[in-house]
């Protein structure tokens, strides 16, 4: 059975960045290796939003085109009512337990990302990220570099 890898905005931004830094090339190679290993790699709508809004603000048309192309080749995970309601639950639960992941007035994309991943109800799921901290309190999350293809 293949592993399910949900991309956070960090790795998604790296693989869609037209400026080829050493890190973006390594991330693109990592992504291709996981695709070749038949792992199920998903682009969650919240991560697409986080990357797309900045590309649009900066008028980076090449980055937008790369993001659009990647979204066509990978599975896209849309935001659903179920995910948003679960995100609201997680947001409230985190605050009740004294461990918020963002300010009280923010929408908290991390909670939406976690909830989106949770809606898949898949046992072997991991969020590939550049910042494990907040996510790993709720779901398996690893630095993208440490997620080996299975």
Secondary structure, DSSP 8 states (H G I E B T S, - for coil): ---EEEE-HHHHHHHH-SS--HHHHHHHHHHHHHHHTT-EEEEEHHHHHHHHHHHHHTT-HHHHHHHHHHHHHSEEE---HHHHHHHHHHHHHHHHTT--SS-TTS--HHHHHHHHHHTT--SSEEEEES--TTGGGTS-EEEGGG----
